[in-house]
């Protein structure tokens, strides 16, 4: 029985490195998503300001507003999933 548990422990230790999250990649992905979100909002704001002050293309304004709406809906959906996961963790018995 001890040989089997040693073998399991060795296999677990060998596979642990493979399954460990790569913090650099996940941080870069999160930062990239945040930067994309901010860029979308800034571009939409600039388009809206130019449309209101100088009479720029109204189609560009509508497109910018649609992109902003999609970005905000995506951020809200991600937030809701994170909150749901947190609440699920709180419901787990200790």
N, CA, C and O atoms as CSV, one atom per row, in Angstrom:
chain,resi,resn,atom,element,x,y,z
A,1,UNK,N,N,0.815,-1.181,0.000
A,1,UNK,CA,C,0.000,0.000,0.000
A,1,UNK,C,C,0.870,1.260,0.000
A,1,UNK,O,O,0.537,2.251,-0.650
A,2,UNK,N,N,1.983,1.212,0.732
A,2,UNK,CA,C,2.868,2.359,0.802
A,2,UNK,C,C,3.541,2.632,-0.535
A,2,UNK,O,O,3.806,3.791,-0.857
A,3,UNK,N,N,3.822,1.610,-1.313
A,3,UNK,CA,C,4.423,1.778,-2.631
A,3,UNK,C,C,3.444,2.515,-3.541
A,3,UNK,O,O,3.832,3.404,-4.299
A,4,UNK,N,N,2.190,2.140,-3.457
A,4,UNK,CA,C,1.165,2.779,-4.275
A,4,UNK,C,C,1.027,4.258,-3.917
A,4,UNK,O,O,0.921,5.096,-4.812
A,5,UNK,N,N,1.025,4.591,-2.631
A,5,UNK,CA,C,0.891,5.985,-2.225
A,5,UNK,C,C,2.136,6.789,-2.600
A,5,UNK,O,O,2.032,7.972,-2.925
A,6,UNK,N,N,3.304,6.162,-2.558
A,6,UNK,CA,C,4.528,6.840,-2.985
A,6,UNK,C,C,4.478,7.119,-4.474
A,6,UNK,O,O,4.877,8.191,-4.927
A,7,UNK,N,N,3.987,6.151,-5.233
A,7,UNK,CA,C,3.863,6.331,-6.675
A,7,UNK,C,C,2.866,7.443,-6.994
A,7,UNK,O,O,3.106,8.259,-7.884
A,8,UNK,N,N,1.769,7.474,-6.282
A,8,UNK,CA,C,0.771,8.526,-6.483
A,8,UNK,C,C,1.366,9.885,-6.121
A,8,UNK,O,O,1.167,10.860,-6.846
A,9,UNK,N,N,2.084,9.955,-5.020
A,9,UNK,CA,C,2.700,11.217,-4.605
A,9,UNK,C,C,3.720,11.685,-5.637
A,9,UNK,O,O,3.796,12.877,-5.936
A,10,UNK,N,N,4.497,10.763,-6.180
A,10,UNK,CA,C,5.496,11.113,-7.186
A,10,UNK,C,C,4.816,11.610,-8.464
A,10,UNK,O,O,5.255,12.594,-9.061
A,11,UNK,N,N,3.753,10.934,-8.878
A,11,UNK,CA,C,3.023,11.376,-10.069
A,11,UNK,C,C,2.373,12.735,-9.854
A,11,UNK,O,O,2.343,13.569,-10.759
A,12,UNK,N,N,1.857,12.950,-8.659
A,12,UNK,CA,C,1.253,14.238,-8.345
A,12,UNK,C,C,2.305,15.346,-8.398
A,12,UNK,O,O,2.058,16.412,-8.962
A,13,UNK,N,N,3.450,15.098,-7.824
A,13,UNK,CA,C,4.519,16.104,-7.822
A,13,UNK,C,C,4.988,16.389,-9.237
A,13,UNK,O,O,5.298,17.532,-9.573
A,14,UNK,N,N,5.041,15.353,-10.072
A,14,UNK,CA,C,5.487,15.553,-11.451
A,14,UNK,C,C,4.445,16.346,-12.246
A,14,UNK,O,O,4.809,17.166,-13.089
A,15,UNK,N,N,3.185,16.116,-11.993
A,15,UNK,CA,C,2.148,16.807,-12.761
A,15,UNK,C,C,1.816,18.173,-12.190
A,15,UNK,O,O,1.176,18.977,-12.868
A,16,UNK,N,N,2.227,18.456,-10.977
A,16,UNK,CA,C,1.894,19.733,-10.346
A,16,UNK,C,C,2.508,20.893,-11.117
A,16,UNK,O,O,1.874,21.940,-11.256
A,17,UNK,N,N,3.705,20.733,-11.613
A,17,UNK,CA,C,4.337,21.801,-12.373
A,17,UNK,C,C,3.583,22.085,-13.668
A,17,UNK,O,O,3.520,23.229,-14.118
A,18,UNK,N,N,3.016,21.049,-14.261
A,18,UNK,CA,C,2.290,21.216,-15.511
A,18,UNK,C,C,0.982,21.948,-15.281
A,18,UNK,O,O,0.584,22.771,-16.106
A,19,UNK,N,N,0.313,21.671,-14.190
A,19,UNK,CA,C,-0.997,22.260,-13.951
A,19,UNK,C,C,-0.938,23.580,-13.199
A,19,UNK,O,O,-1.964,24.243,-13.047
A,20,UNK,N,N,0.224,23.973,-12.731
A,20,UNK,CA,C,0.331,25.236,-12.009
A,20,UNK,C,C,0.060,26.395,-12.960
A,20,UNK,O,O,0.555,26.386,-14.087
A,21,UNK,N,N,-0.710,27.388,-12.537
A,21,UNK,CA,C,-1.011,28.512,-13.427
A,21,UNK,C,C,0.227,29.348,-13.676
A,21,UNK,O,O,1.076,29.511,-12.800
A,22,UNK,N,N,0.312,29.862,-14.862
A,22,UNK,CA,C,1.400,30.760,-15.227
A,22,UNK,C,C,0.951,32.177,-14.898
A,22,UNK,O,O,0.173,32.777,-15.639
A,23,UNK,N,N,1.441,32.705,-13.791
A,23,UNK,CA,C,0.966,34.003,-13.305
A,23,UNK,C,C,1.291,35.120,-14.287
A,23,UNK,O,O,0.510,36.060,-14.432
A,24,UNK,N,N,2.428,35.033,-14.959
A,24,UNK,CA,C,2.795,36.096,-15.893
A,24,UNK,C,C,1.804,36.163,-17.046
A,24,UNK,O,O,1.425,37.253,-17.477
A,25,UNK,N,N,1.386,35.014,-17.546
A,25,UNK,CA,C,0.448,34.995,-18.673
A,25,UNK,C,C,-0.922,35.491,-18.249
A,25,UNK,O,O,-1.542,36.279,-18.963
A,26,UNK,N,N,-1.404,35.041,-17.093
A,26,UNK,CA,C,-2.731,35.466,-16.648
A,26,UNK,C,C,-2.745,36.949,-16.293
A,26,UNK,O,O,-3.739,37.630,-16.544
A,27,UNK,N,N,-1.681,37.451,-15.724
A,27,UNK,CA,C,-1.615,38.876,-15.411
A,27,UNK,C,C,-1.574,39.705,-16.687
A,27,UNK,O,O,-2.224,40.746,-16.783
A,28,UNK,N,N,-0.794,39.229,-17.682
A,28,UNK,CA,C,-0.716,39.958,-18.942
A,28,UNK,C,C,-2.068,39.950,-19.652
A,28,UNK,O,O,-2.450,40.954,-20.254
A,29,UNK,N,N,-2.788,38.848,-19.593
A,29,UNK,CA,C,-4.097,38.768,-20.231
A,29,UNK,C,C,-5.074,39.713,-19.550
A,29,UNK,O,O,-5.852,40.393,-20.219
A,30,UNK,N,N,-5.039,39.758,-18.237
A,30,UNK,CA,C,-5.936,40.646,-17.500
A,30,UNK,C,C,-5.594,42.108,-17.770
A,30,UNK,O,O,-6.486,42.936,-17.960
A,31,UNK,N,N,-4.327,42.415,-17.786
A,31,UNK,CA,C,-3.916,43.796,-18.065
A,31,UNK,C,C,-4.256,44.176,-19.498
A,31,UNK,O,O,-4.660,45.310,-19.760
A,32,UNK,N,N,-4.098,43.246,-20.424
A,32,UNK,CA,C,-4.440,43.513,-21.823
A,32,UNK,C,C,-5.926,43.774,-21.990
A,32,UNK,O,O,-6.326,44.667,-22.737
A,33,UNK,N,N,-6.747,42.991,-21.293
A,33,UNK,CA,C,-8.196,43.199,-21.374
A,33,UNK,C,C,-8.581,44.548,-20.782
A,33,UNK,O,O,-9.438,45.245,-21.325
A,34,UNK,N,N,-7.957,44.913,-19.684
A,34,UNK,CA,C,-8.251,46.207,-19.066
A,34,UNK,C,C,-7.812,47.357,-19.979
A,34,UNK,O,O,-8.514,48.360,-20.105
A,35,UNK,N,N,-6.655,47.203,-20.609
A,35,UNK,CA,C,-6.174,48.236,-21.532
A,35,UNK,C,C,-7.097,48.363,-22.745
A,35,UNK,O,O,-7.392,49.473,-23.187
A,36,UNK,N,N,-7.551,47.228,-23.283
A,36,UNK,CA,C,-8.482,47.258,-24.416
A,36,UNK,C,C,-9.783,47.945,-24.031
A,36,UNK,O,O,-10.332,48.728,-24.806
A,37,UNK,N,N,-10.274,47.652,-22.838
A,37,UNK,CA,C,-11.502,48.273,-22.350
A,37,UNK,C,C,-11.333,49.783,-22.257
A,37,UNK,O,O,-12.183,50.542,-22.723
A,38,UNK,N,N,-10.236,50.209,-21.655
A,38,UNK,CA,C,-9.990,51.651,-21.502
A,38,UNK,C,C,-9.797,52.330,-22.857
A,38,UNK,O,O,-10.276,53.445,-23.064
A,39,UNK,N,N,-9.104,51.668,-23.776
A,39,UNK,CA,C,-8.897,52.238,-25.108
A,39,UNK,C,C,-10.227,52.410,-25.830
A,39,UNK,O,O,-10.464,53.432,-26.474
A,40,UNK,N,N,-11.095,51.406,-25.719
A,40,UNK,CA,C,-12.413,51.494,-26.352
A,40,UNK,C,C,-13.202,52.665,-25.783
A,40,UNK,O,O,-13.811,53.432,-26.528
A,41,UNK,N,N,-13.190,52.800,-24.466
A,41,UNK,CA,C,-13.919,53.913,-23.843
A,41,UNK,C,C,-13.346,55.269,-24.240
A,41,UNK,O,O,-14.098,56.210,-24.495
A,42,UNK,N,N,-12.025,55.376,-24.295
A,42,UNK,CA,C,-11.404,56.651,-24.653
A,42,UNK,C,C,-11.686,57.015,-26.109
A,42,UNK,O,O,-11.966,58.172,-26.421
A,43,UNK,N,N,-11.610,56.019,-27.005
A,43,UNK,CA,C,-11.898,56.292,-28.419
A,43,UNK,C,C,-13.356,56.693,-28.612
A,43,UNK,O,O,-13.658,57.598,-29.389
A,44,UNK,N,N,-14.250,56.024,-27.911
A,44,UNK,CA,C,-15.669,56.359,-28.019
A,44,UNK,C,C,-15.948,57.755,-27.476
A,44,UNK,O,O,-16.748,58.501,-28.039
A,45,UNK,N,N,-15.289,58.097,-26.390
A,45,UNK,CA,C,-15.479,59.431,-25.821
A,45,UNK,C,C,-14.965,60.504,-26.774
A,45,UNK,O,O,-15.605,61.539,-26.954
A,46,UNK,N,N,-13.813,60.255,-27.381
A,46,UNK,CA,C,-13.264,61.228,-28.333
A,46,UNK,C,C,-14.171,61.362,-29.550
A,46,UNK,O,O,-14.376,62.469,-30.048
A,47,UNK,N,N,-14.713,60.254,-30.030
A,47,UNK,CA,C,-15.626,60.301,-31.171
A,47,UNK,C,C,-16.900,61.057,-30.813
A,47,UNK,O,O,-17.393,61.862,-31.602
A,48,UNK,N,N,-17.427,60.796,-29.629
A,48,UNK,CA,C,-18.646,61.484,-29.193
A,48,UNK,C,C,-18.404,62.983,-29.046
A,48,UNK,O,O,-19.249,63.787,-29.440
A,49,UNK,N,N,-17.284,63.358,-28.494
A,49,UNK,CA,C,-16.987,64.788,-28.322
A,49,UNK,C,C,-16.826,65.472,-29.671
A,49,UNK,O,O,-17.309,66.588,-29.860
A,50,UNK,N,N,-16.153,64.816,-30.612
A,50,UNK,CA,C,-15.986,65.438,-31.925
A,50,UNK,C,C,-17.306,65.496,-32.679
A,50,UNK,O,O,-17.537,66.429,-33.449
A,51,UNK,N,N,-18.172,64.515,-32.469
A,51,UNK,CA,C,-19.474,64.528,-33.137
A,51,UNK,C,C,-20.349,65.653,-32.594
A,51,UNK,O,O,-21.120,66.256,-33.340
A,52,UNK,N,N,-20.234,65.936,-31.306
A,52,UNK,CA,C,-21.079,66.969,-30.709
A,52,UNK,C,C,-20.537,68.380,-30.928
A,52,UNK,O,O,-21.308,69.335,-31.022
A,53,UNK,N,N,-19.223,68.512,-31.007
A,53,UNK,CA,C,-18.650,69.854,-31.134
A,53,UNK,C,C,-18.425,70.276,-32.573
A,53,UNK,O,O,-18.655,71.435,-32.920
A,54,UNK,N,N,-17.979,69.357,-33.415
A,54,UNK,CA,C,-17.646,69.760,-34.782
A,54,UNK,C,C,-18.543,69.106,-35.828
A,54,UNK,O,O,-18.323,69.283,-37.026
A,55,UNK,N,N,-19.529,68.369,-35.400
A,55,UNK,CA,C,-20.449,67.757,-36.358
A,55,UNK,C,C,-19.811,66.647,-37.169
A,55,UNK,O,O,-20.020,66.572,-38.380
A,56,UNK,N,N,-19.037,65.783,-36.527
A,56,UNK,CA,C,-18.385,64.669,-37.223
A,56,UNK,C,C,-19.432,63.666,-37.685
A,56,UNK,O,O,-20.625,63.832,-37.431
A,57,UNK,N,N,-18.980,62.646,-38.353
A,57,UNK,CA,C,-19.843,61.631,-38.950
A,57,UNK,C,C,-20.740,60.978,-37.898
A,57,UNK,O,O,-20.227,60.417,-36.930
A,58,UNK,N,N,-22.057,61.035,-38.058
A,58,UNK,CA,C,-22.952,60.416,-37.076
A,58,UNK,C,C,-22.860,58.893,-37.069
A,58,UNK,O,O,-23.132,58.257,-36.050
A,59,UNK,N,N,-22.478,58.311,-38.197
A,59,UNK,CA,C,-22.314,56.856,-38.245
A,59,UNK,C,C,-21.155,56.406,-37.358
A,59,UNK,O,O,-21.226,55.358,-36.716
A,60,UNK,N,N,-20.096,57.201,-37.327
A,60,UNK,CA,C,-18.965,56.890,-36.451
A,60,UNK,C,C,-19.386,56.979,-34.991
A,60,UNK,O,O,-18.935,56.194,-34.156
A,61,UNK,N,N,-20.257,57.946,-34.688
A,61,UNK,CA,C,-20.755,58.088,-33.323
A,61,UNK,C,C,-21.581,56.866,-32.918
A,61,UNK,O,O,-21.411,56.336,-31.820
A,62,UNK,N,N,-22.461,56.426,-33.793
A,62,UNK,CA,C,-23.284,55.258,-33.486
A,62,UNK,C,C,-22.414,54.022,-33.321
A,62,UNK,O,O,-22.651,53.215,-32.422
A,63,UNK,N,N,-21.416,53.864,-34.173
A,63,UNK,CA,C,-20.508,52.717,-34.070
A,63,UNK,C,C,-19.716,52.777,-32.764
A,63,UNK,O,O,-19.536,51.751,-32.107
A,64,UNK,N,N,-19.248,53.949,-32.385
A,64,UNK,CA,C,-18.491,54.094,-31.139
A,64,UNK,C,C,-19.374,53.778,-29.932
A,64,UNK,O,O,-18.924,53.138,-28.981
A,65,UNK,N,N,-20.624,54.224,-29.972
A,65,UNK,CA,C,-21.540,53.924,-28.864
A,65,UNK,C,C,-21.840,52.434,-28.781
A,65,UNK,O,O,-21.960,51.889,-27.684
A,66,UNK,N,N,-21.963,51.774,-29.917
A,66,UNK,CA,C,-22.210,50.327,-29.924
A,66,UNK,C,C,-21.009,49.572,-29.360
A,66,UNK,O,O,-21.171,48.608,-28.612
A,67,UNK,N,N,-19.806,50.014,-29.723
A,67,UNK,CA,C,-18.600,49.371,-29.182
A,67,UNK,C,C,-18.503,49.581,-27.674
A,67,UNK,O,O,-18.128,48.666,-26.940
A,68,UNK,N,N,-18.834,50.762,-27.222
A,68,UNK,CA,C,-18.796,51.042,-25.796
A,68,UNK,C,C,-19.816,50.194,-25.049
A,68,UNK,O,O,-19.523,49.650,-23.984
A,69,UNK,N,N,-21.014,50.087,-25.613
A,69,UNK,CA,C,-22.048,49.269,-24.974
A,69,UNK,C,C,-21.611,47.816,-24.871
A,69,UNK,O,O,-21.823,47.175,-23.841
A,70,UNK,N,N,-21.005,47.292,-25.928
A,70,UNK,CA,C,-20.517,45.909,-25.912
A,70,UNK,C,C,-19.407,45.733,-24.877
A,70,UNK,O,O,-19.378,44.725,-24.172
A,71,UNK,N,N,-18.499,46.698,-24.779
A,71,UNK,CA,C,-17.406,46.604,-23.810
A,71,UNK,C,C,-17.932,46.628,-22.379
A,71,UNK,O,O,-17.461,45.875,-21.527
A,72,UNK,N,N,-18.910,47.494,-22.119
A,72,UNK,CA,C,-19.470,47.578,-20.767
A,72,UNK,C,C,-20.250,46.313,-20.429
A,72,UNK,O,O,-20.161,45.818,-19.306
A,73,UNK,N,N,-21.013,45.784,-21.383
A,73,UNK,CA,C,-21.749,44.539,-21.146
A,73,UNK,C,C,-20.791,43.385,-20.862
A,73,UNK,O,O,-21.069,42.543,-20.008
A,74,UNK,N,N,-19.668,43.344,-21.572
A,74,UNK,CA,C,-18.668,42.305,-21.333
A,74,UNK,C,C,-18.073,42.440,-19.938
A,74,UNK,O,O,-17.910,41.445,-19.232
A,75,UNK,N,N,-17.748,43.662,-19.538
A,75,UNK,CA,C,-17.185,43.882,-18.206
A,75,UNK,C,C,-18.183,43.502,-17.115
A,75,UNK,O,O,-17.798,42.925,-16.098
A,76,UNK,N,N,-19.446,43.818,-17.316
A,76,UNK,CA,C,-20.475,43.470,-16.331
A,76,UNK,C,C,-20.643,41.956,-16.247
A,76,UNK,O,O,-20.806,41.407,-15.158
A,77,UNK,N,N,-20.604,41.285,-17.388
A,77,UNK,CA,C,-20.731,39.828,-17.398
A,77,UNK,C,C,-19.565,39.172,-16.666
A,77,UNK,O,O,-19.766,38.234,-15.895
A,78,UNK,N,N,-18.359,39.656,-16.901
A,78,UNK,CA,C,-17.183,39.109,-16.213
A,78,UNK,C,C,-17.299,39.365,-14.713
A,78,UNK,O,O,-17.012,38.476,-13.911
A,79,UNK,N,N,-17.715,40.567,-14.326
A,79,UNK,CA,C,-17.907,40.876,-12.914
A,79,UNK,C,C,-18.930,39.949,-12.274
A,79,UNK,O,O,-18.714,39.451,-11.169
A,80,UNK,N,N,-20.040,39.716,-12.962
A,80,UNK,CA,C,-21.080,38.835,-12.427
A,80,UNK,C,C,-20.565,37.413,-12.242
A,80,UNK,O,O,-20.899,36.755,-11.257
A,81,UNK,N,N,-19.755,36.936,-13.183
A,81,UNK,CA,C,-19.193,35.580,-13.070
A,81,UNK,C,C,-18.222,35.485,-11.897
A,81,UNK,O,O,-18.190,34.474,-11.196
A,82,UNK,N,N,-17.433,36.534,-11.684
A,82,UNK,CA,C,-16.495,36.531,-10.559
A,82,UNK,C,C,-17.256,36.538,-9.244
A,82,UNK,O,O,-16.896,35.809,-8.319
A,83,UNK,N,N,-18.293,37.344,-9.146
A,83,UNK,CA,C,-19.096,37.395,-7.922
A,83,UNK,C,C,-19.781,36.048,-7.696
A,83,UNK,O,O,-19.833,35.558,-6.568
A,84,UNK,N,N,-20.302,35.456,-8.759
A,84,UNK,CA,C,-20.956,34.150,-8.640
A,84,UNK,C,C,-19.974,33.083,-8.164
A,84,UNK,O,O,-20.316,32.258,-7.317
A,85,UNK,N,N,-18.759,33.098,-8.702
A,85,UNK,CA,C,-17.748,32.131,-8.274
A,85,UNK,C,C,-17.372,32.351,-6.814
A,85,UNK,O,O,-17.195,31.387,-6.070
A,86,UNK,N,N,-17.249,33.607,-6.397
A,86,UNK,CA,C,-16.930,33.915,-5.009
A,86,UNK,C,C,-18.031,33.429,-4.074
A,86,UNK,O,O,-17.751,32.860,-3.018
A,87,UNK,N,N,-19.277,33.653,-4.464
A,87,UNK,CA,C,-20.397,33.197,-3.633
A,87,UNK,C,C,-20.442,31.676,-3.562
A,87,UNK,O,O,-20.790,31.113,-2.524
A,88,UNK,N,N,-20.096,31.015,-4.644
A,88,UNK,CA,C,-20.060,29.547,-4.650
A,88,UNK,C,C,-18.967,29.036,-3.711
A,88,UNK,O,O,-19.157,28.035,-3.019
A,89,UNK,N,N,-17.839,29.714,-3.688
A,89,UNK,CA,C,-16.754,29.332,-2.777
A,89,UNK,C,C,-17.209,29.518,-1.328
A,89,UNK,O,O,-16.894,28.689,-0.474
A,90,UNK,N,N,-17.942,30.589,-1.042
A,90,UNK,CA,C,-18.420,30.818,0.318
A,90,UNK,C,C,-19.419,29.755,0.765
A,90,UNK,O,O,-19.526,29.468,1.958
A,91,UNK,N,N,-20.145,29.172,-0.175
A,91,UNK,CA,C,-21.125,28.139,0.177
A,91,UNK,C,C,-20.501,26.782,0.416
A,91,UNK,O,O,-21.166,25.890,0.942
A,92,UNK,N,N,-19.244,26.598,0.048
A,92,UNK,CA,C,-18.585,25.303,0.220
A,92,UNK,C,C,-18.392,24.991,1.708
A,92,UNK,O,O,-17.996,25.863,2.482
A,93,UNK,N,N,-18.673,23.746,2.103
A,93,UNK,CA,C,-18.425,23.399,3.497
A,93,UNK,C,C,-16.922,23.280,3.762
A,93,UNK,O,O,-16.146,22.878,2.895
A,94,UNK,N,N,-16.549,23.638,4.968
A,94,UNK,CA,C,-15.123,23.605,5.322
A,94,UNK,C,C,-14.756,22.291,5.936
A,94,UNK,O,O,-13.598,22.081,6.297
